[in-house]
């Protein structure tokens, strides 16, 4: 059996699906406007808190990498002038600070490896 063909004129008489859905959505928002705006406010607040957390986490990681790089450069210059054992004693406090404050960050973990190398070279 052949499917009944719907003419263009019949399609134009039917309500548009998008306009019907958007009208129902607007009516819902007007009916529950307080809950709607509270939900939007809570969502924005959560978004701000999450983005702030990631921003400060990244900033902390960059600080750890910066301190580690400064410690390595200081160790290299000191080891060439006064030797690895004395250079180790000079940069010991710097690396201990990095390991204590930034131990959970990637920069702190890499600083631990660099510090182990410095300790090994110092004997």
N, C-alpha and C positions, 0 to 999 in steps of 0.2 A: 504494500500500500504506500502510495506516495505521500510525503510529508506535506502538510498544508502550508502553502506559501503565504508569508506575511507581507503585506504591501507596505510601502513607505508611509502612506497616509495613516495606516493603523499604528505603525511605530511612533509616529509623531503625536498621536493621541495619548499614548502611555506616558506616565510620569518618568522623568529622567532619574536614573538611579543615584547619580552623584549628588544632584540637587536635593533629592529626598533624604539621602544619608546625612549630608551636611546640615540640612534644616533640623533633622532629629538631634544631631550632635549639638547644635546651637541651643535648641530647646532644653536639652539636658544640662548644658552649661549654665543657662539662665536659671533653671530650676534649682540647681545645686551650686550656685555661684560661690558661696562662702567656702564650701568644701573644695571646690575646684581651685580657687585661688590659694587656699591653704596648701593643697597638694602641690601646686606649682611652686609656691614659696619654699616648701620643704625640699622639693626636688632641686631647686636652685641652691639652697643651702648645702645640701649633700654634695652637689657638684663642686661648689666652692671649697668645701672642706677636703674633698679628695684631691682636687687639683693643688691645693695648698700643701697637702702632705707630700705629694710627689715632687713639688717644686723644692721644698726644703730638704727632702731626701736627696735629690739630685745635687743641690747646692752643697750639702754636707759631704757627699761623695767627691765632688770636685775639690773641696777644701782638703780632703784626705789625700787625694792624688797630688795636689800642690805641695802640701807639707812633705810628702814622701819624696817628691822630686827635689825639693830644697835639701832634705837630709842626705839624699844620694849625692847631689852635687857637692855639698859640704864635705861628705866623707871622701869623695874622690880627690878634692883639692888637698884636704888634710893628709890623706894617705900618701900622696906624692911628696909632701913636704916633711911630715914628721913620722911617717910609717903607719902601717895598718893597725897595730896594737894601740898606739896613742890616739889615732883617729877614731877607733872604736869607742874609746873612753869619752871622747869629745861629743860624738853623735848619739851616744847611748840614751841620754835623757830625751832627745828629740824623738827617737823611734819609740821609746817607752810611752811617751805622750800620745803618739799616733795610735799605737796598739791599744792603749787604754780607752781613748775617746772614740776612735773610729773602727773598732775591731769587727763590727758587723757589716761594714761597708766594703765595697770592692777595693777601694784604695787602701783600707786598713789591712785587708787580706794580702794584697800584693806587697804592702810595706812589711808584713811579717816575713814574707819570703826574702825580700831584700835585706832585712835585718838579720835573718839567718845566714845569708851569704856573708854579710859583714862580720858576724860573729865567727864564722868558719875561717875567714881570712885572718882574723885577729888571733886565732888559735884558741 
